[in-house]
Amino acid sequence: MEIQILTKKDNPLLKRVEVTFKAVHKAEGTPARDAMRSELAKQLKATKDVVVIDRVESSFGRYESVGYAKVYPSKEVAVSIERHHILVRNRLAAAEVKEAKAAEAPPKPEAKPAPKKEEGPKPEAKPAKPEHKPEAKAEHKAERKPEHKEPKPEAKPEKPHAKEEKKAEHKPEAKKAEPKKKEGK
């Protein structure tokens, strides 16, 4: 992996150096954030603890990733300024959010056994439905008498060339070119 620094900007208000970089990683996947931090630290002559990578974007089908990183003068300054989730991504802070919420939550009440129902007369069981027999249904159809059906009114026969006639209607007829006669004075 090779890292090229594209831009380097000093930000004295937040006490950091902001860097845009390009990581070229031929025949490999996108390198880990930790590996990129160590390479950036070497090039910027800083320790790995003070380099924070904000984002890295890879484009499909290319062996390049473009990223944005920040270099602080000390780890304490980085922890005081940076957002917590970015510090967790860079392994500068531990993800204690869920553990802290679980410690603050009151203990769950224990499940109480359900009260016993008084035993009274049991409801009567419903009789089972008879099973469906397909053979009986076939016999039943054979015994049916044919119903009297009224004849349907005859539908109007369609013209077989109706589409062709419609096409012919829409086609403009070719105009014959008639020579214009000039009237002279």
BAFI-3210 file (N, C-alpha, C; in Angstrom, 3 decimals, decimal comma, padded with zeros to 6 digits):
// residues 185
n [1|2|3|4|5|6|7|8|9|10|11|12|13|14|15|16|17|18|19|20|21|22|23|24|25|26|27|28|29|30|31|32|33|34|35|36|37|38|39|40|41|42|43|44|45|46|47|48|49|50|51|52|53|54|55|56|57|58|59|60|61|62|63|64|65|66|67|68|69|70|71|72|73|74|75|76|77|78|79|80|81|82|83|84|85|86|87|88|89|90|91|92|93|94|95|96|97|98|99|100|101|102|103|104|105|106|107|108|109|110|111|112|113|114|115|116|117|118|119|120|121|122|123|124|125|126|127|128|129|130|131|132|133|134|135|136|137|138|139|140|141|142|143|144|145|146|147|148|149|150|151|152|153|154|155|156|157|158|159|160|161|162|163|164|165|166|167|168|169|170|171|172|173|174|175|176|177|178|179|180|181|182|183|184|185]
n.u [000,845|000,502|000,706|-000,395|-000,151|-002,550|-003,645|-002,757|-003,601|-003,335|-004,990|-005,356|-007,252|-008,656|-006,488|-005,054|-003,876|-005,162|-005,631|-005,863|-005,835|-004,587|-004,814|-003,088|-003,640|-002,642|-003,950|-005,192|-007,601|-009,509|-007,415|-007,014|-008,192|-006,447|-003,941|-003,664|-003,547|-001,077|000,714|000,210|001,069|003,824|004,561|003,828|005,389|004,607|003,062|001,168|-001,024|-002,028|-003,108|-006,074|-008,381|-010,937|-012,741|-012,885|-013,036|-013,741|-013,559|-015,430|-013,901|-011,386|-008,048|-007,716|-008,164|-009,675|-009,199|-009,843|-008,078|-007,029|-004,535|-003,434|-001,844|-001,574|-002,811|-004,772|-005,855|-007,014|-008,978|-010,583|-011,649|-012,566|-015,379|-017,166|-017,817|-016,088|-013,640|-013,902|-013,917|-011,288|-009,967|-009,242|-010,779|-012,931|-015,880|-018,267|-020,872|-023,249|-022,786|-022,744|-025,370|-026,741|-025,852|-026,993|-029,707|-032,641|-032,959|-034,668|-037,975|-038,680|-040,240|-043,519|-045,321|-048,168|-051,521|-053,514|-056,243|-059,624|-061,031|-063,670|-066,727|-065,879|-065,697|-067,813|-066,657|-066,411|-068,049|-066,148|-065,402|-066,637|-064,483|-063,224|-064,241|-063,121|-064,126|-066,869|-067,822|-067,377|-069,237|-071,552|-071,666|-072,086|-074,701|-076,190|-078,574|-078,545|-078,646|-081,052|-080,056|-080,060|-079,770|-076,930|-076,798|-075,859|-072,641|-071,449|-069,929|-066,502|-064,709|-062,360|-060,216|-059,974|-057,969|-056,187|-057,736|-058,000|-055,375|-055,037|-056,781|-055,495|-053,219|-051,746|-052,743|-050,823|-049,928|-050,450|-048,062|-048,625|-047,867|-047,338|-049,028|-048,008|-049,419|-049,386|-048,977]
n.v [-001,179|002,191|005,531|008,700|012,094|014,438|017,017|019,368|020,965|023,455|023,858|026,045|026,829|024,572|023,163|021,305|019,384|019,071|016,563|015,434|012,430|009,863|006,457|003,943|000,748|-001,895|-004,771|-005,646|-005,574|-002,856|-001,231|-001,748|000,524|000,911|000,220|002,210|004,442|004,056|004,246|006,895|008,221|007,711|009,161|011,756|012,239|011,691|010,266|007,206|007,351|009,942|010,377|010,570|009,023|010,243|009,639|007,210|006,561|004,275|003,559|001,642|-001,046|000,100|000,480|002,319|004,480|007,259|009,505|011,280|012,728|013,626|015,222|015,469|017,400|015,968|012,998|013,534|015,978|015,192|013,394|015,155|016,818|015,347|013,457|010,893|008,386|008,355|008,214|005,689|004,111|004,478|003,251|004,662|005,120|003,295|001,424|002,074|002,672|001,061|-000,620|001,193|002,159|-000,177|-000,615|001,534|001,065|-000,031|-003,127|-005,884|-006,904|-010,046|-012,816|-013,599|-016,447|-017,581|-016,965|-019,589|-021,034|-021,367|-024,524|-025,558|-026,586|-028,298|-027,144|-028,528|-030,823|-030,172|-031,882|-033,816|-032,813|-034,369|-036,228|-035,068|-036,472|-037,176|-039,007|-039,306|-036,873|-036,911|-038,887|-037,577|-035,498|-036,909|-037,778|-035,491|-033,533|-032,142|-028,653|-026,331|-024,190|-020,918|-019,902|-018,067|-014,691|-014,056|-012,938|-009,974|-010,449|-009,857|-007,802|-009,277|-007,833|-005,492|-004,070|-003,511|-001,817|000,371|001,261|002,022|004,164|006,133|006,673|009,166|010,146|010,064|013,081|014,386|015,915|018,944|021,124|024,496|027,195|030,222|033,292|035,739|039,290]
n.w [000,000|-000,822|000,189|-000,765|-000,135|-000,719|-000,081|002,470|005,349|007,776|010,819|013,131|015,018|015,916|016,672|014,973|012,122|008,973|006,596|003,272|001,584|-000,684|-001,027|-002,572|-003,497|-004,898|-006,424|-004,085|-001,405|000,062|002,306|005,874|008,385|010,472|009,393|007,476|009,134|010,430|008,241|007,428|009,728|009,615|007,303|007,994|010,129|012,832|015,816|015,898|017,572|017,509|015,058|013,314|011,360|009,480|007,343|004,661|001,281|-001,226|-004,704|-007,011|-008,686|-008,901|-007,715|-005,668|-002,895|-001,416|001,221|004,363|006,913|010,290|012,172|015,395|018,097|020,488|022,166|024,068|023,267|020,878|021,806|023,215|021,236|018,954|017,620|019,369|018,133|015,961|017,240|018,356|016,043|015,215|017,216|019,488|021,603|023,805|023,100|025,095|025,424|025,368|027,553|029,675|029,662|030,305|032,900|034,243|034,047|035,790|037,630|036,137|037,001|038,588|037,021|037,911|039,039|037,195|038,300|039,694|038,022|038,939|039,205|037,368|035,833|032,896|029,542|026,997|024,577|021,107|018,447|016,136|012,782|009,826|007,654|004,524|001,547|-001,587|-003,466|-003,023|-003,823|-006,573|-007,364|-006,730|-008,592|-010,916|-010,616|-010,920|-012,703|-015,938|-016,153|-017,441|-019,883|-021,120|-024,503|-025,519|-026,633|-029,965|-030,696|-032,303|-035,371|-035,889|-038,154|-040,253|-041,270|-039,845|-038,518|-040,550|-042,100|-040,410|-040,290|-042,902|-043,033|-041,544|-042,980|-044,871|-048,075|-051,019|-052,440|-055,581|-057,514|-058,802|-061,367|-060,695|-062,012|-063,287|-063,120|-065,403|-065,942]
ca.u [000,000|001,252|-000,149|000,032|-000,861|-003,040|-003,671|-002,392|-004,068|-003,160|-006,176|-004,909|-008,387|-008,900|-005,179|-004,826|-003,514|-006,133|-004,942|-006,595|-004,841|-005,006|-004,105|-003,058|-003,461|-002,745|-004,299|-005,606|-008,825|-009,277|-006,631|-007,639|-008,005|-005,264|-002,753|-003,566|-003,104|000,362|001,417|000,103|001,924|005,209|004,776|003,657|006,327|003,818|002,763|-000,095|-002,090|-002,561|-003,687|-007,466|-008,947|-012,358|-013,468|-012,152|-013,985|-013,157|-014,404|-015,537|-013,054|-010,094|-007,210|-007,425|-009,104|-009,414|-009,631|-009,650|-007,530|-006,653|-003,378|-003,479|-000,555|-001,522|-004,007|-005,765|-006,518|-007,833|-010,133|-011,466|-012,267|-013,200|-016,633|-016,891|-017,871|-014,868|-012,578|-014,090|-013,466|-009,829|-009,519|-008,676|-011,700|-013,681|-017,326|-018,859|-022,209|-024,246|-022,496|-023,129|-026,837|-027,177|-025,551|-027,910|-031,080|-033,031|-033,080|-035,998|-038,659|-038,721|-041,549|-044,324|-046,109|-049,540|-052,461|-054,231|-057,666|-060,494|-061,510|-065,123|-067,125|-065,106|-066,586|-067,989|-065,861|-067,225|-067,870|-065,191|-066,013|-066,344|-063,400|-063,611|-063,995|-063,253|-064,888|-068,287|-068,107|-067,429|-070,501|-072,609|-071,715|-072,648|-076,143|-076,842|-079,220|-078,076|-079,541|-081,476|-079,341|-080,566|-078,709|-076,330|-076,993|-074,687|-071,796|-071,264|-068,648|-065,549|-064,153|-061,012|-059,188|-060,289|-056,727|-055,620|-058,548|-057,669|-054,072|-055,211|-057,449|-054,549|-052,134|-052,096|-052,580|-049,764|-050,456|-049,813|-047,408|-049,128|-047,059|-048,055|-049,026|-047,839|-050,256|-048,596|-049,731]
ca.v [000,000|003,440|006,674|009,989|013,206|015,349|018,369|019,446|022,276|023,680|024,442|026,415|026,976|023,255|022,612|020,080|019,467|018,289|015,968|014,612|011,496|008,799|005,199|003,068|-000,627|-002,723|-006,192|-005,897|-004,894|-001,597|-001,533|-001,469|001,884|000,880|000,221|003,546|005,379|003,901|004,798|008,363|008,675|007,694|010,245|013,058|012,262|011,778|008,935|006,647|007,720|011,288|010,410|010,123|008,984|010,579|008,830|006,637|006,179|003,507|003,505|000,279|-001,419|000,794|000,135|003,578|004,964|008,645|009,678|012,538|012,436|014,771|014,940|016,343|017,458|014,929|012,144|014,197|016,993|014,440|012,862|016,264|017,481|014,422|012,789|009,622|007,240|008,379|007,711|004,238|003,523|004,546|002,535|005,581|005,073|002,041|001,569|001,782|003,265|000,055|-001,101|002,235|002,183|-001,390|-000,450|002,514|000,572|-000,775|-004,565|-006,302|-007,695|-011,469|-013,260|-014,237|-017,535|-017,196|-017,456|-020,795|-020,834|-022,267|-025,594|-025,629|-027,539|-028,142|-026,988|-029,761|-030,892|-030,115|-033,103|-033,673|-032,683|-035,549|-036,027|-034,768|-037,603|-036,747|-039,976|-039,032|-035,672|-037,315|-039,569|-036,584|-034,776|-037,790|-037,875|-034,225|-033,400|-030,931|-027,517|-025,711|-022,942|-020,121|-019,660|-016,736|-013,945|-014,144|-011,748|-009,445|-010,901|-008,786|-007,840|-009,838|-006,884|-004,210|-003,359|-003,009|-000,679|001,516|001,749|002,683|005,446|007,090|006,980|010,251|009,760|010,812|014,170|014,476|017,205|019,656|022,320|025,758|028,077|031,619|034,175|036,884|040,500]
ca.w [000,000|-000,922|000,514|-001,326|000,497|-001,753|000,493|003,881|005,799|009,206|011,443|014,477|015,930|016,516|017,004|014,218|010,709|008,212|005,451|002,310|001,057|-001,593|-000,765|-003,749|-003,017|-006,094|-006,280|-002,701|-001,020|000,762|003,512|007,160|008,901|011,330|008,527|006,866|010,184|010,664|007,080|007,504|010,835|009,129|006,339|008,635|011,258|014,066|016,349|015,412|018,513|017,264|013,712|013,311|010,001|009,548|006,355|003,536|000,242|-002,321|-005,886|-007,516|-009,802|-008,890|-006,572|-004,984|-001,895|-001,046|002,595|005,078|008,240|011,117|013,026|016,570|018,786|021,522|022,209|024,911|022,425|019,925|022,522|023,629|020,080|018,008|017,974|020,034|017,225|015,144|018,119|018,482|014,772|015,174|018,412|020,479|022,734|023,844|022,918|026,400|025,458|025,727|028,896|030,623|029,733|030,998|034,326|034,806|033,988|036,984|037,359|035,693|038,032|038,282|036,538|038,942|038,459|036,871|039,315|039,296|037,730|039,687|038,352|037,306|034,792|031,666|028,392|026,246|023,355|019,894|017,658|015,046|011,466|009,002|006,705|003,151|000,670|-002,973|-004,246|-002,871|-004,597|-007,967|-007,556|-006,618|-009,856|-011,932|-010,398|-011,249|-013,997|-016,590|-016,008|-018,694|-020,106|-022,240|-025,480|-025,437|-027,878|-030,820|-030,705|-033,638|-035,914|-036,174|-039,497|-040,150|-041,677|-039,212|-038,221|-041,795|-042,542|-039,564|-040,729|-044,196|-042,798|-040,982|-043,903|-045,794|-049,477|-051,694|-053,265|-056,882|-057,700|-059,967|-061,603|-060,478|-063,177|-062,912|-063,899|-065,800|-066,239]
c.u [000,891|000,286|000,461|-000,804|-001,229|-003,068|-003,335|-002,727|-003,920|-004,408|-005,824|-006,055|-008,691|-007,610|-004,925|-004,380|-004,478|-005,496|-005,946|-005,552|-005,478|-004,146|-004,219|-002,730|-003,713|-002,987|-004,641|-006,967|-008,487|-008,523|-007,387|-007,296|-006,733|-003,978|-002,570|-003,095|-001,603|001,181|001,373|001,015|003,389|005,477|004,687|004,553|005,608|003,609|001,382|-001,271|-002,721|-003,160|-005,093|-007,975|-010,445|-013,164|-012,509|-013,189|-013,247|-014,111|-014,321|-014,611|-011,702|-009,341|-006,785|-008,530|-008,697|-009,972|-009,301|-009,210|-007,156|-005,508|-003,374|-002,114|-000,425|-002,837|-005,121|-006,553|-007,457|-009,102|-011,104|-012,207|-013,078|-014,502|-016,327|-016,870|-016,657|-013,687|-012,679|-013,621|-011,945|-009,184|-008,770|-009,572|-012,470|-015,167|-018,015|-020,289|-023,247|-024,041|-022,936|-024,650|-027,360|-026,933|-026,538|-029,346|-031,411|-033,181|-034,522|-036,661|-038,739|-040,134|-042,269|-045,104|-047,550|-050,480|-053,232|-055,691|-058,469|-061,039|-063,021|-065,498|-066,374|-066,077|-066,633|-067,185|-066,796|-067,015|-066,936|-065,932|-065,692|-065,259|-063,941|-063,254|-064,179|-064,070|-066,373|-068,688|-068,222|-068,747|-071,639|-072,760|-072,349|-074,163|-076,877|-077,481|-078,690|-079,116|-079,891|-080,770|-079,946|-079,435|-078,217|-076,600|-075,692|-073,924|-071,636|-069,922|-067,761|-065,048|-062,730|-059,924|-059,414|-059,024|-056,131|-056,385|-058,212|-056,335|-054,206|-055,868|-056,455|-053,426|-052,558|-051,818|-051,523|-050,397|-049,692|-049,247|-047,931|-048,271|-047,908|-047,919|-048,904|-048,730|-049,462|-049,469|-049,388]
c.v [001,243|004,587|007,937|011,076|014,210|016,794|018,285|020,857|022,368|024,389|024,805|026,547|025,653|022,506|021,288|020,398|018,536|017,840|015,203|013,728|010,509|007,583|004,328|001,672|-001,576|-004,177|-006,562|-005,243|-003,569|-001,896|-001,141|-000,050|001,963|000,941|001,592|004,577|005,272|004,447|006,329|008,908|008,707|008,881|011,620|013,228|012,530|010,366|008,498|007,071|009,069|011,433|009,813|010,178|009,189|009,712|008,343|006,161|005,457|003,556|002,107|000,054|-000,733|000,367|001,392|003,884|006,382|008,849|011,042|012,194|013,731|014,350|015,968|016,378|016,398|014,141|012,803|015,247|016,298|013,928|013,983|016,885|016,515|013,834|011,371|008,447|007,198|007,867|006,198|003,545|003,468|003,875|003,430|005,664|003,760|002,336|001,130|002,268|002,251|-000,442|-000,078|002,289|000,976|-001,271|000,516|002,010|-000,198|-002,257|-004,915|-007,105|-009,159|-011,846|-014,000|-015,366|-017,073|-017,738|-018,662|-020,463|-021,828|-023,305|-025,667|-026,641|-027,240|-027,969|-028,296|-029,693|-030,875|-031,400|-032,826|-033,592|-033,928|-035,215|-035,812|-035,950|-037,161|-037,715|-039,666|-037,831|-036,021|-038,019|-038,568|-035,822|-035,630|-037,875|-036,608|-034,273|-032,139|-029,822|-026,957|-024,369|-022,230|-019,900|-018,218|-016,006|-013,968|-012,826|-011,284|-009,908|-009,712|-008,922|-008,356|-008,842|-005,515|-003,409|-002,758|-001,787|000,570|002,112|002,528|004,045|006,512|007,462|008,133|009,791|010,643|011,860|014,203|015,865|017,838|020,889|023,565|026,629|029,505|032,459|035,419|038,101|041,055]
c.w [000,000|-000,637|-000,061|-000,655|-000,590|-001,266|001,976|004,338|007,317|009,749|012,885|015,479|016,650|016,834|016,297|012,793|009,963|006,906|004,583|001,638|000,095|-001,281|-002,009|-003,253|-004,186|-005,726|-004,843|-002,498|-000,360|002,055|004,782|007,614|009,741|010,504|007,870|007,886|010,405|009,489|007,089|008,595|010,401|008,213|006,990|009,863|012,579|014,593|015,876|016,295|018,210|015,863|013,784|011,873|010,123|008,591|005,273|002,538|-000,871|-003,501|-006,469|-008,704|-009,864|-007,631|-005,839|-003,988|-001,535|000,351|003,157|006,491|008,952|012,027|014,153|017,252|019,891|021,519|023,020|024,117|021,435|020,596|022,902|022,445|019,215|018,544|018,464|019,053|016,287|015,969|018,287|017,213|014,675|016,376|019,389|021,709|022,648|023,683|024,202|026,496|025,917|027,144|029,938|030,766|030,488|032,501|034,979|034,860|035,262|036,634|036,991|036,799|037,590|037,872|037,656|038,299|038,243|037,931|038,779|039,070|038,544|038,733|038,464|036,251|033,504|030,499|027,597|024,956|022,149|019,104|016,479|013,712|010,656|007,989|005,308|002,267|-000,776|-003,819|-004,188|-003,715|-006,079|-008,272|-007,572|-007,936|-010,947|-011,804|-010,792|-012,614|-014,653|-016,460|-017,372|-018,809|-021,294|-023,231|-025,367|-026,735|-028,679|-030,813|-032,141|-034,179|-036,242|-037,591|-039,404|-040,479|-041,062|-038,941|-039,478|-042,291|-041,729|-039,971|-042,019|-044,018|-042,350|-041,932|-044,805|-047,220|-050,112|-052,596|-054,579|-057,047|-058,980|-060,174|-061,408|-061,699|-062,677|-063,808|-064,200|-066,085|-067,556]
res [m|e|i|q|i|l|t|k|k|d|n|p|l|l|k|r|v|e|v|t|f|k|a|v|h|k|a|e|g|t|p|a|r|d|a|m|r|s|e|l|a|k|q|l|k|a|t|k|d|v|v|v|i|d|r|v|e|s|s|f|g|r|y|e|s|v|g|y|a|k|v|y|p|s|k|e|v|a|v|s|i|e|r|h|h|i|l|v|r|n|r|l|a|a|a|e|v|k|e|a|k|a|a|e|a|p|p|k|p|e|a|k|p|a|p|k|k|e|e|g|p|k|p|e|a|k|p|a|k|p|e|h|k|p|e|a|k|a|e|h|k|a|e|r|k|p|e|h|k|e|p|k|p|e|a|k|p|e|k|p|h|a|k|e|e|k|k|a|e|h|k|p|e|a|k|k|a|e|p|k|k|k|e|g|k]
***
